[in-house]
Amino acid sequence: MNFFKSFLASLLGTFIAMGLVALFFFMGIAAIATSLNFEQSKGTWIKENSVLGLNLNTMVTDRSPNFNPLEGLSDFDSGMMGMDEIIGSIKKAKQDDKIKGIKLQSGFIASGWAQAREIRNALKEFKTSGKFIYAYGDYMSQKGYYVSSVADSIFMNPMGMMQLKGLSSEVLYYEDFQNQYGVKMEVIRHGKYKSAVEPYLQDHMSEENRTQIQSLLNAVWGTLRDEVAQSRGLEPATLDALADDLVVTDAEEALAQGIIDGLVYEDDFEDKIKAAMEVDPKEDLKVVDSDKINIQIQEYDNEISDRIAIVYAQGPILNTKGSADIIGKEAINKAFQEILESDKIKAVVLRVDSPGGDALTSEIILNASRTLKGKKPLVVSMGNVAASGGYYISSLADRIFADPMTITGSIGVLAAFPNIRGMTNRIGINAEQVTTHKNAMGYSPFEPLSEGFEKSTISAIEKVYHTFKSRVSEGRSLSMEIVEEIAQGRVWSGKNAVEIGLVDTLGGLQEAITGAAELAKIDKYNLVDYPKYDDDFESMLLNAFSQAQTKLFQHPIEKYASDFIELSQLEGIQTRIPYSIKME
């Protein structure tokens, strides 16, 4: 028996070793292939009469994903593009005389509204060069059309689908469900607009939540509508009427209403581009991919010593080290420290795209940013969302920029505790506790919140809420009374946030960089990105195999379970925006 055990163990070990050798072999091949492609692309000059091929039918993040050698294999693709990469390629295409225009595809762009607007603005700036933009789509979402609307001409597949319908937001409420199944969320909050946990407390939308969501939708739609109308030579009222009556549902109707310019298949679309360039229609269209142009044209100038640091704070704020998708105190604080110690870095832009999260971590990060005060200008650029904890870490900046479509504010505090007592009673599970003192147990998911635990949590929430308001008061030079009026967990659009003093100026990342340079009194500078993340082997494997997986909840129970699990994993007091505010 021992012989067989040893034999099987040896056999298993051999297979594992062989598997690891094979894995590292393929990683080596991928790395070599990637390196060769890089070197080849560096040596490949952009040809005359080329166009930039910009395919935005992908997920967009603020910052380009970290390099992963496994992506050198054809089966592995991050499926993501960084907004920095996209805008960088547009700027470089504008500067290169050999590139005559842009071939744009953005029908399925998976970005936030603020990101979409920044990309659109970059395309708009590109057109000042006199070069053309032609856009195409088999299908166009409202967001995709919004980006495409800046183009000189928009074409669609004759059988293509499109809907111009306005914006909506849907919130699911679980009170009756929780009562029926004995699973509920115990919630303590401050702020009448703090609706992150409202679905667990009642079976309908509060007037306060309805008010803030309606205000958000109106603000974002107003910006979208007015900018599309200006680009297409239409009246805003015309777009409102089309949306109200759902007139535009397909490509043919879009053409009839002047929303697009032509119906062609993709091959014929390239012929349209050739005609615009006045080249032989029999020639192949010379298309330069965005990643290739970014490799070939480097913006970093070694002759310029001054730098502006862009610190990307992207994702929820959690009590962790931090990663490209999670804001952690260690990574951000290390970035601020390195920036502070660098004589070459003259100013900092903190790019925030976060719904908030852990209150203590938010305070720690804010305190780290305080070290820059009086030493180097700190400018905040708000992305899609910079709310609750996202606003917390922004509040002491010298200047705050936000896009009109940014979701911000949400100055409020909450704590949530899952309770499954009703369910466990039904299935015959009973939890018993033994303690030395009456409040020793603290919190248990099998028991209602004790009076002592609830009292202490309320006290902690009130303290955090007061601290939050005081940070906003200090940073924005507003009285505590005014802060209280605009706080209470209410969310605001970037446009409205300027009006009430939470934001200084409307503008995207590029405007924030310019603002930082002005405060630092420098004209020429290089840009450097922070934090620096060292992805370990495990992370690369996980990213390679799981990036294609997307959480698409098609059933309310699955959505509830997902949100319930997310809330149950949160530790401590939270400064976090509502999960449910999605504008489509």
Secondary structure by P-SEA (a helix, b strand, c coil): caaaaaaaaaaaaaaaaaaaaaaaaaaaaaaaaaaaaaaaaaacccccbbbbbccccccccccccccccccccccccccbbbaaaaaaaaaaaaacccccccccccccccccaaaaaaaaaaaaaaacccbbbbbbcccccaaaaaaaccccbbbccccbbbbccccbbbbbbcaaaaaaccccccccccccccccccccccccccaaaaaaaaaaaaaaaaaaaaaaaaaacccaaaaaaaaaacccccaaaaaaaccccccccaaaaaaaaaaaaccccccccccccaaaaaaacccccccccbbbbbbbbcccccccccccccccaaaaaaaaaaaaacccccbbbbbbbcccccaaaaaaaaaaaacccccbbbbbbbccccccaaaaaaccccbbbbcccccccccccbbbbbbaaaaaaaabbbbbbbbcccccccccccccccaaaaaaaaaaaaaaaaaaaaaaaaaacccaaaaaaacccccccaaaaaaaccccccccaaaaaaaaaaaacccbbbbbbcccccccaaaaaaaacccccccccccaaaaaaaaaaaaaaccccccccccccccc
